Amino acid sequence: MTSRSTAERGEAAAQAPALDRRLVPPMVLGSVLNPINSTIIAVALVPIGAALGASPAQTAWLVSALYLATALGQPVVGRLIDLFGPRRLFLSATTLVGVAGVVGALAPNLGVLIASRVVLGFGTCAGYPAAMALLRAESRRTGQDSPAGILTLLAVANQTVAVIGPLLGGLLTSLGGWRATFALNVPLSVLAVVLGALRLPRTEPADPARRRGALVQRIDLPGMALFAVLLLTLLLFLMNPHPDRWYLPVTAVAAAAAFTVRERRAAEPFIDLKVLGGNAPLLLTYARALAAYIGAYAFLYGFAQWTEEGFGLTPLQAGLVQAPTFLVGIGVSVLAGRRGGIRATLLIGGIGQVAACALMLLLGVHSPLWALLLLAVVFGIPQGANGLALQNAVFRQTDPARTGSSAGLLRTFAYLGSMVAAAATAAAYGTHAGTAGMHRLALVMLAAAAVFLLLTVFDRNLRKLSVG
C-alpha cells in the first residue's frame, strides 16, 4: 500500500507541468539590468569626477539618481504588471535602458549624465517585478508552491552580475573611458527587448477593449502621484539633510497623510494599506531590507571610493578588490538556496554584516592589501545571504494578487537604504574620500547592521517560513 502510494506520488510528480524554461533568460536579464548599472559605476565615480570637475558629494548623485527613479518606478510598474501583465511593461522599460545608454555616453556635463541615470532608473524598474509576477503565474500553472530553484537563480544571477560589474567597469574605464560604462546599456537593451518580444507571454483578454477599459479604471493615479511626492521629497532631503531644506520633510509628511487617507478610501488602492498594515511579517521584511542595504550600498560605493582616493588603487584594482565580496556571495546564495531556511540565512547575513563593519573600522592607508581582500570576503556573507532571504520572504508573505507591486516595494526599500548610504557617504567624505571619513561611514553601517540583526532575532514569524 505504502509503496504503491509512493509510486503514485512519483508518477504524479513526473506528470506535473514543469516551469517554462523559455521564460528564464528574459527574467534573469531584466532583473540584473539594475544591479549591473549599480556596480559598474562604482569604480567609475572617481574618473567621472576628475573629468567633469565634480566632488564625491556631487558624483554621489549619479548613484542617487538611479535609485531615486527606480524607487519611484518599481512599485508603480509592479502594480501595472499585476493589472496588465509583464510583457508590455517589460518591453517599454527595457527600451528606455538603451536610450539612457546613448544619452550617458554622449553627456557633455554632469547634469546631463545625472539625467541619463534617471532615465536608466525608470528603464530598469520593470525587470524584477516582471520576473516575480511570471514566477507567481508559473507557480499557479505548475502547482509548485514556491519555485525555489528559480528564486535562487535570480539571486545568484544578481550576485554574478555584481562580480562582473566592478571588474567590467574598471576594464571599460581603462580601455574606453568612463563613457563606455554607459554605452554598454545599448546592447543590453537590444538583447532584453528581443528576448522579451520572443518569449514573454501575451496576456490579451477575451474582450480586449472592454477589459482594458476596466483595468485602466482600476489604476489608482492619485495614489501613485501622492506616493511619488512622498518618496521624492523624502529622498531629496536624505541626500542633503540641511535645516534650510525644512520644507522637504514637511511636504513628505503632508503627502504621507494624504496618501494614507486616499489609499484607505480607494476601491482599488495602489498600495492596500489595510492589507499591508495587517501583514506585520511583510512590513518587518521591508524594514530589514532598508537596514541591510544601507550597509551593502555604503560598502559598494563608499568603500570603493576610499580604496581609490584614500588607499591609492586604480579603478581596475578597486574592482578586483571588491570581486571576492560577490564571489563569496554567489557561493552563499547557492548554499542557502539549497537549505531553504529563511531565518537561519538572515541570521548568518546579519552576523556577517556586523563583523564586516567592525573589521572596516580597523583599516587605514597603511593596512596590507590582504586586509582589504579579507574584508571583501567577509562582506560576501551578507551579500549572498540577505538578498536571497529577503526575496524569498516577500514571495512567501505577500498577497499573490499583488506579487509585482510587493516585489517592487522590496526594491523600493532597498533603494531607500541606498539613498541613506549615499547621503552618509557624501556626509562622511565631503570633498575627499579619506580614512577618517571611511571610519565615520563604517559606524553608520555598523548601526544599520545591528538593527537588521535585532529585527531578525526577535521576529518569531520567520520560524514559520521555508522555501521548497
N, C-alpha and C positions, 0 to 999 in steps of 0.2 A: 504494500500500500504506500509506504513511505517512498520507496524507490521509484514507483510509478508517478507519484506526485512530484518528486524532484525532476523526473524526466519530462513530465508535462510542463513544469515551470521552465525548464531549459528550452523545450521546444517553443513555448510561447515567447520567450525572450528572443529566440533566434528569428521568429516571425515578426517581431515588433519592428515598426518602421524606424529606420536609422536617420540620424541628423543629415540634412542635405549638405554634403561637403562642398558643394559648389559655392555656398554662401561664405565659407570661411575666408578666402582671400580678400574680398571687399570688406568684410567685417574687420579683419585684422588691420588692413591698410588704412581704413578710415579711422580706426581707433588710435593709431600711432601717429597720425599727422600732427596732432598737438604736441605729444611728448618729444617728437624728433625736433620740432621747432623750439621747444623749451631747452633742450640740451645742446643743440648745435650752436646756439648763440652764446652759450655760457663762456666759451673761450674766445669769442669774437668781440666781447664788450670793450676790452682794453684797446684793441686795434681800432675799433669804431670811434671810441673816444679820442684817440690820438689823431685820427684822420679828420674828424669833424670838430675838433676843439671842444669836446664835451667832458665834463667831470663825471666821476662814478655816480653821483647823485642824479645827473641828467641822463646818463645811459641806462640807469635803472628803469626809466620809463619805457625802454624797449621791452623789458620783461613785463612791466605792469600793464602796458597797453594790450599785449596779447591776452593776459589773464582777465583784464577788465572786460574786454569784448566777449571772451569765452564764458566768463562767469555770468554775464547778462544773457548770452545766447543759449547756453546749454539747456537750462530748464524750459525756456520758451520753445526752442526747437524740439526738445524732448516731448513737450506736450503736443506739439503739432504732429510729431511722429506717432504718438498714441492715437491721434484722431485720423490722420490721413495715410499712415503707413510710412515706411522709411525711404522708399525709392526716390521720390521727387526731392525730398529734403536733402538726401544724401548727394544727389547729382548737382543740385543747385549750390550747395555749400562747398563741395569739393572743387567746383569751377572757380569759386572765389579764391581758393588757395592759389591757383595758377595766376590769377590777376594780381594777387598780393606779391607773388614772387617776382613778377615783371616790375611792379612799382618799386619794390625794395631794391632790386638790382640796379635800377636807374636813379634812385633817390639822390637829389643834389644836396640835401641837408638833413639834419637830424629830425626836423619836423615832419618832412615827407616820409622819412624812414619809420617814425613812430606811427604815422597814419597807415603805412603798409602793414604794420604789425596789428593794428586794429582790424583791418580787413581780413588779415590772416586768422585772427581770433574768431571772427564770425564764420570764416570758412571752415575752420576745424571743429566747430561745435556740434556738428551733426553725427560724426563718425561713431563716437562712443554710445550715445543714446540709441542710435540705429542698431548697433551691434547687440545691445542688451534687449531691445524690442524684438529683434529677429530671434534671439535665443529664447525669449519667452514664448514666441509663436511656435518655434520648433519644439519647445518643451511640451506645449499643449498637443501638438500634432503627433509626437512620438510617444507621449505618455511618460517621459522621463521627468521626474520632479525637479531635478537640478542638474543640468549638463556640466558637471564639474570639470570634465576634461577640456571643454571649450573655454570655460571661465579661467581655468589655469593657463590655457594657451594665450588668451588675451593679456593676462598679467605677465607671462613670460615674454610675449611679443613687445610689450611696453618696456620691460627690462632690457631686452636685446637692443631695442632702438636707443635706450638710454646709454648702453655701452658704445654703440656706434656713433651717437650724436657728438659727444665731445671730441672723439678721435677724428670723425669726419669733419667736424667744424675746424679743428686745428689743421687738418690736411688741406681742406679747401682754402682756408685763410692763408696758409703758407704758399699754396700753388697759384691761387687766383684772386687772393684778397678777400676781405670780408663780404664783398658783394656776392661772391659765389655761394655763400650760405643762404642767401635769399633766392638766388636763381634756381637752386635745387628744387624749389617748390613747383616749378613749371612741369618737369617730367613726372613728379609725383602726382600732381593734379591730373594730368592726362591719363596716367595709369589708373587712378581711382575712378575717374569718370567712365573709362572704358569698361573696367570690371563691374562697376555698378550698373551700367546700362545693359550689360550682357547677362548678369547673374542675379541681381536683386529682383524679387518677385513683384509683379504688378498687383495692385490691390484695388482694382476698379470695382465699384459696387454694381449690383444688378441694374439699378436705375441711376446712372451717374449724375444727371442734372439734379434730380430731387434729393438724392443722398448727399451730394456735395453741398447743396444749399443748406441742408440741415446741419451738416458738420461746421460750416462757416459760422452759423448762428451760435454754435457751442463754443467758439473761440472767445475767451474772456479778455478782450483787448484792453478794457480799463484796468483789470487786474495786472496784466502784463506791463502796462505803462507805469503803474504805481510801483511795481516791483523793480522796474528799470531805474526809476528815480531814486528809490530807496538804496539800491545797490550802488548806483553810480556816485551818489553823494557820499555814501559811507566809504567807498574805496578811494575816492579823491581825497577825503580827509585823512585816511590812513596813510596815503602816500606823502602827505605833508602836514602832520598834525601840529598846526600853529594856532595860537589864540586869535589871530586876525582872520582866520577862516572859520569862525564860530558858526556862521550861517550854514555850513555844510552838515554838521551833526544835527542842528535844529531842523533842517529840511529833511534829513533822514528819519528823524523821529516822527515828524508830521506825516511823511509818506508811509511809514510803518503803520501808524494809526489808521490812516485812510485805507491802506491795503488790507488791514485786518477786518475793518468794517465791510469793505467790498467783498472780500472772499467768503466771509461768513454769511453774506446775504445772497451771493450769486448762485443761480441754479446749477451752473456748470463752472465752478471756480477753476482758475488757472492752477492754484495750489490749494487743495482741500484742507484748510487749516483744522477743521473739525476732526477729520480722519488723522491728519498728521499729529495734531495735538494729543490724540488718544493713543498714538503709537510711540510711546516713550523709548522702546528699544531702537527704533529708527532714528529718533532725534539724538540719542546718545551716540549712535554710529556717525551721524553728521558732525557732532561735537568732536569726536575722536579724529575724524578726517581733518578738521580745522587745525587741531593741535599737532597732528602728525606731519602735515605738510608745511607748517611753519619751519620745523627743523629740516625737512627734506629739501625745500627750496632755498633756505638760507645756506645750507651746505653746498648745493649745486651752484649757486651764483656767488654768494659771499665768500666762501672758501676758495672758489676758483679764482676770484679777483685777487685774493691775498697771495695765492701761490704765484701769480704773475707779478703783481706790483710789490708785494712785501717780500716774497721769497726769491723772486728773480727768474722764474721759469718762462719759457716761450709758450705761446698758445698751444702748440702741439704737445709740448711736455706737460702742460697743465691738463690737457685732455687725457694723456696717458696715466697721470697720477690718479684721475678720477675713474679710470676704467675698472680697477678692482671692485669699486663700490657696486657697479652694475653687473659685473661677472658673478660676484658673490650673491647679488640679488636674484639673478636667474636661478642659481642653484637652490637658494632658499625657497623661491616660488615653486619650483618643481617638487621639492620635498614636501612643502606644506600642502600643495595641491593633492598629493597622494594620500596624505594623512587625513585631510578634511576637517581638522579641528580648528574652528574659528577662534575660540577663546585662547587656546594654547598658542596659536600663531600670533595673536595680538599681544599676548604677554611677552613672548620672545622678542617681538618687534619693539615693544616699549622698553624692555630692559636693555636691548641693544642700542636704542637711541640715547638713553641716559648715559650709558657707558661711553658712547662715541663723543657726546658733548663734553663730558668730563675730560676725555683724552685730548680734545681740541684745545682746552684751556692750558695744556702743558706744552703746546708747540710754540716755536718762535723762529726768528730768522736763522738761528744757529742750530736748529734741530737737524738731525741727519735725514736724508731723503727717505730712508726706510721707515721713519716715524710717520711721514705723510702717507706712505703706502699702507702702513698698519691702520691708520685712521680710516683710510678709504675702505679697507677690508671690513672693519667693524661697522662702518656706516652701511655696508651692504646688507647686513642682517635686517635692520628695519626697512631698508629699501625694498627688499623682496617680500618680507612678511606682511607689512602693513597694507600695501596696496591691494594684494590678493585678498586678505582677510576682510578689509572694508568693502571691497567689491562683492564678495560672496555674501556678506552680512546684508547688504542692501537688497540683493537678489532674493534672499530668503525672507526679509522683513517687510518688503514693500507690497502694496496693493497691485496685483497682476495687471489691472487695467491702467495703471499709471507707471509702468516699468520705465518707459522712456523719460518721463519727467523726473521720476525719482533718481534715475541714473544721472540725469543732468544736474540735479541738486547735489548729488555726491561730488561731482566735479566742481560745482559752484563753491561748495565749502572748501574743497581743496584749493581753489583759486583765491578764496578769501585768505587762506593760510599763506599762499604765495604773495598776496598783497602785504600782509603783515611782515612777511620775511623781507620783501623788497624795501618796505619802509624802515625796518630795523637795520637792514644793510646800509641804506643811504644815511641813516642817522649815526650808525656806528663808525662809518668810514669818513663821511664828509668829502673832502677833496682828495684824499689819498687812502688807499687800502693798506694800512699799516697793521702791525702786530697788536697794538693796543686796541684798535678798532675790532680786529678779529676776535679778541678775547671778550669784548663787550657783546659782540654778536653771539658768541658761544654761550654766554649767560642767558640771553633771551631764548636760545634754542633749548638750553637745559631746563628752563622753566616750563616751556611748552611740552617737552618730553615727560616731565614729571606729571603734568596734568593728564596727558594721554595715558600714562601708566595707571594713575589713580582711577580714571574713568573706566579702565578695563578691569582692574582688580575688584571694584565694588559693583560691577554690573552683573547681577545674577542671571539676567535674561540670556547672556551669552552661553551659559551652560546648556541651553536647550537647542542651540543651533549646531547643525552639522551639514556638510555638503557631501552628497553621494552621487 
